[in-house]
Amino acid sequence: MQISARADYALRALCVLASAPDECAVKADEIASAQGIPRTFLDGILVELRRAGLIASRRGRDGGHRLARPAYAISLADVIRVTDGPLALVRGQRPESHAYDGAARHLQDVWVAVRASLREILELTTVAQVVDGELPEAVTAYTCQDRSWQSVWPPQ
């Protein structure tokens, strides 16, 4: 799986909004500056997040953006689905829509398991947990392993 810049920026923007004082609107320039996100790219992301009901926006001098629901009610999966669509696709289709024959017949099982493992992490982890650093055990079980921090690409 590759996390797109769009999903990464959206999650980072939501973390900024989640860390703002309650009912405080944050301007797009502040979000862009705080996270080093190109402003024009951020504007498109904020529109998507607003349309999906994850943020609320208000124009004007006192305007800005804020979360439309509590940060604990926004999972990382919610955000990635808004920006990128389904969590795991195989050749552009859902894993269960593929059927393999012969020696590859169990490959579909692997693709479904990959999607389930992504869901386990991304649906259980909320924006609030990221901001607070109180990540679910499903996440910390991986991050405490040295191998998780080591890239295995390119093969040696």
TORKOL-4160 file (C-alpha; in steps of 0.2 Angstrom, whole numbers, padded with zeros to 4 digits, m for minus):
156
<pt num="1" X="0000" Y="0000" Z="0000"/>
<pt num="2" X="0006" Y="0017" Z="m0004"/>
<pt num="3" X="m0001" Y="0032" Z="0006"/>
<pt num="4" X="m0004" Y="0046" Z="m0006"/>
<pt num="5" X="0002" Y="0064" Z="m0003"/>
<pt num="6" X="m0017" Y="0069" Z="m0003"/>
<pt num="7" X="m0021" Y="0057" Z="0011"/>
<pt num="8" X="m0005" Y="0062" Z="0021"/>
<pt num="9" X="m0009" Y="0080" Z="0019"/>
<pt num="10" X="m0028" Y="0078" Z="0024"/>
<pt num="11" X="m0023" Y="0068" Z="0040"/>
<pt num="12" X="m0010" Y="0081" Z="0045"/>
<pt num="13" X="m0023" Y="0095" Z="0042"/>
<pt num="14" X="m0035" Y="0086" Z="0053"/>
<pt num="15" X="m0022" Y="0084" Z="0066"/>
<pt num="16" X="m0019" Y="0103" Z="0066"/>
<pt num="17" X="m0038" Y="0106" Z="0068"/>
<pt num="18" X="m0040" Y="0093" Z="0081"/>
<pt num="19" X="m0026" Y="0101" Z="0091"/>
<pt num="20" X="m0034" Y="0119" Z="0090"/>
<pt num="21" X="m0045" Y="0125" Z="0105"/>
<pt num="22" X="m0063" Y="0120" Z="0104"/>
<pt num="23" X="m0074" Y="0130" Z="0092"/>
<pt num="24" X="m0058" Y="0139" Z="0086"/>
<pt num="25" X="m0058" Y="0140" Z="0067"/>
<pt num="26" X="m0041" Y="0138" Z="0059"/>
<pt num="27" X="m0036" Y="0147" Z="0043"/>
<pt num="28" X="m0030" Y="0137" Z="0028"/>
<pt num="29" X="m0014" Y="0147" Z="0028"/>
<pt num="30" X="m0010" Y="0142" Z="0046"/>
<pt num="31" X="m0013" Y="0124" Z="0042"/>
<pt num="32" X="m0002" Y="0125" Z="0027"/>
<pt num="33" X="0012" Y="0134" Z="0037"/>
<pt num="34" X="0011" Y="0122" Z="0052"/>
<pt num="35" X="0013" Y="0106" Z="0041"/>
<pt num="36" X="0022" Y="0112" Z="0026"/>
<pt num="37" X="0008" Y="0108" Z="0014"/>
<pt num="38" X="0007" Y="0118" Z="m0002"/>
<pt num="39" X="m0008" Y="0130" Z="0000"/>
<pt num="40" X="m0016" Y="0126" Z="m0017"/>
<pt num="41" X="m0015" Y="0108" Z="m0014"/>
<pt num="42" X="m0022" Y="0110" Z="0004"/>
<pt num="43" X="m0037" Y="0120" Z="m0003"/>
<pt num="44" X="m0043" Y="0106" Z="m0014"/>
<pt num="45" X="m0041" Y="0093" Z="0001"/>
<pt num="46" X="m0051" Y="0105" Z="0013"/>
<pt num="47" X="m0065" Y="0105" Z="0000"/>
<pt num="48" X="m0066" Y="0086" Z="0000"/>
<pt num="49" X="m0065" Y="0085" Z="0019"/>
<pt num="50" X="m0080" Y="0098" Z="0020"/>
<pt num="51" X="m0090" Y="0089" Z="0007"/>
<pt num="52" X="m0087" Y="0072" Z="0017"/>
<pt num="53" X="m0093" Y="0080" Z="0033"/>
<pt num="54" X="m0077" Y="0079" Z="0042"/>
<pt num="55" X="m0074" Y="0098" Z="0043"/>
<pt num="56" X="m0084" Y="0113" Z="0043"/>
<pt num="57" X="m0078" Y="0129" Z="0035"/>
<pt num="58" X="m0083" Y="0148" Z="0037"/>
<pt num="59" X="m0078" Y="0162" Z="0026"/>
<pt num="60" X="m0073" Y="0179" Z="0032"/>
<pt num="61" X="m0061" Y="0188" Z="0043"/>
<pt num="62" X="m0066" Y="0177" Z="0058"/>
<pt num="63" X="m0068" Y="0162" Z="0046"/>
<pt num="64" X="m0058" Y="0146" Z="0045"/>
<pt num="65" X="m0059" Y="0127" Z="0047"/>
<pt num="66" X="m0064" Y="0116" Z="0061"/>
<pt num="67" X="m0068" Y="0098" Z="0064"/>
<pt num="68" X="m0087" Y="0094" Z="0060"/>
<pt num="69" X="m0087" Y="0080" Z="0073"/>
<pt num="70" X="m0075" Y="0076" Z="0088"/>
<pt num="71" X="m0058" Y="0070" Z="0083"/>
<pt num="72" X="m0061" Y="0053" Z="0092"/>
<pt num="73" X="m0075" Y="0050" Z="0080"/>
<pt num="74" X="m0064" Y="0052" Z="0064"/>
<pt num="75" X="m0054" Y="0036" Z="0060"/>
<pt num="76" X="m0039" Y="0037" Z="0048"/>
<pt num="77" X="m0049" Y="0025" Z="0037"/>
<pt num="78" X="m0063" Y="0038" Z="0035"/>
<pt num="79" X="m0050" Y="0051" Z="0029"/>
<pt num="80" X="m0041" Y="0039" Z="0017"/>
<pt num="81" X="m0057" Y="0034" Z="0010"/>
<pt num="82" X="m0062" Y="0052" Z="0006"/>
<pt num="83" X="m0046" Y="0056" Z="m0002"/>
<pt num="84" X="m0041" Y="0040" Z="m0010"/>
<pt num="85" X="m0056" Y="0028" Z="m0011"/>
<pt num="86" X="m0056" Y="0010" Z="m0005"/>
<pt num="87" X="m0041" Y="0005" Z="0006"/>
<pt num="88" X="m0035" Y="m0010" Z="m0004"/>
<pt num="89" X="m0038" Y="m0013" Z="m0022"/>
<pt num="90" X="m0031" Y="m0026" Z="m0034"/>
<pt num="91" X="m0029" Y="m0020" Z="m0051"/>
<pt num="92" X="m0042" Y="m0006" Z="m0047"/>
<pt num="93" X="m0055" Y="m0018" Z="m0040"/>
<pt num="94" X="m0060" Y="m0025" Z="m0023"/>
<pt num="95" X="m0051" Y="m0040" Z="m0018"/>
<pt num="96" X="m0066" Y="m0051" Z="m0017"/>
<pt num="97" X="m0071" Y="m0048" Z="m0035"/>
<pt num="98" X="m0056" Y="m0058" Z="m0041"/>
<pt num="99" X="m0055" Y="m0076" Z="m0043"/>
<pt num="100" X="m0039" Y="m0086" Z="m0047"/>
<pt num="101" X="m0037" Y="m0103" Z="m0054"/>
<pt num="102" X="m0024" Y="m0117" Z="m0052"/>
<pt num="103" X="m0008" Y="m0113" Z="m0042"/>
<pt num="104" X="m0014" Y="m0095" Z="m0039"/>
<pt num="105" X="m0031" Y="m0100" Z="m0032"/>
<pt num="106" X="m0027" Y="m0094" Z="m0014"/>
<pt num="107" X="m0020" Y="m0077" Z="m0019"/>
<pt num="108" X="m0038" Y="m0069" Z="m0017"/>
<pt num="109" X="m0037" Y="m0075" Z="0002"/>
<pt num="110" X="m0020" Y="m0065" Z="0004"/>
<pt num="111" X="m0028" Y="m0049" Z="m0004"/>
<pt num="112" X="m0043" Y="m0050" Z="0007"/>
<pt num="113" X="m0031" Y="m0053" Z="0022"/>
<pt num="114" X="m0021" Y="m0038" Z="0017"/>
<pt num="115" X="m0037" Y="m0027" Z="0017"/>
<pt num="116" X="m0042" Y="m0034" Z="0033"/>
<pt num="117" X="m0026" Y="m0029" Z="0041"/>
<pt num="118" X="m0026" Y="m0012" Z="0034"/>
<pt num="119" X="m0044" Y="m0010" Z="0041"/>
<pt num="120" X="m0038" Y="m0016" Z="0058"/>
<pt num="121" X="m0025" Y="m0002" Z="0060"/>
<pt num="122" X="m0034" Y="0012" Z="0050"/>
<pt num="123" X="m0052" Y="0010" Z="0057"/>
<pt num="124" X="m0046" Y="0008" Z="0075"/>
<pt num="125" X="m0035" Y="0023" Z="0075"/>
<pt num="126" X="m0043" Y="0040" Z="0076"/>
<pt num="127" X="m0037" Y="0058" Z="0073"/>
<pt num="128" X="m0038" Y="0061" Z="0092"/>
<pt num="129" X="m0027" Y="0046" Z="0096"/>
<pt num="130" X="m0014" Y="0052" Z="0084"/>
<pt num="131" X="m0014" Y="0070" Z="0091"/>
<pt num="132" X="m0013" Y="0063" Z="0109"/>
<pt num="133" X="0000" Y="0050" Z="0105"/>
<pt num="134" X="m0011" Y="0037" Z="0113"/>
<pt num="135" X="m0011" Y="0024" Z="0099"/>
<pt num="136" X="m0021" Y="0008" Z="0099"/>
<pt num="137" X="m0012" Y="m0008" Z="0104"/>
<pt num="138" X="m0014" Y="m0014" Z="0086"/>
<pt num="139" X="m0002" Y="0000" Z="0081"/>
<pt num="140" X="0010" Y="0000" Z="0095"/>
<pt num="141" X="0012" Y="m0019" Z="0093"/>
<pt num="142" X="0020" Y="m0016" Z="0076"/>
<pt num="143" X="0029" Y="0000" Z="0081"/>
<pt num="144" X="0038" Y="m0008" Z="0095"/>
<pt num="145" X="0046" Y="m0021" Z="0083"/>
<pt num="146" X="0063" Y="m0016" Z="0076"/>
<pt num="147" X="0059" Y="m0024" Z="0059"/>
<pt num="148" X="0044" Y="m0012" Z="0057"/>
<pt num="149" X="0056" Y="0003" Z="0056"/>
<pt num="150" X="0067" Y="m0005" Z="0043"/>
<pt num="151" X="0064" Y="m0004" Z="0025"/>
<pt num="152" X="0066" Y="m0020" Z="0015"/>
<pt num="153" X="0065" Y="m0011" Z="m0002"/>
<pt num="154" X="0075" Y="m0012" Z="m0013"/>
<pt num="155" X="0080" Y="m0030" Z="m0010"/>
<pt num="156" X="0098" Y="m0033" Z="m0006"/>
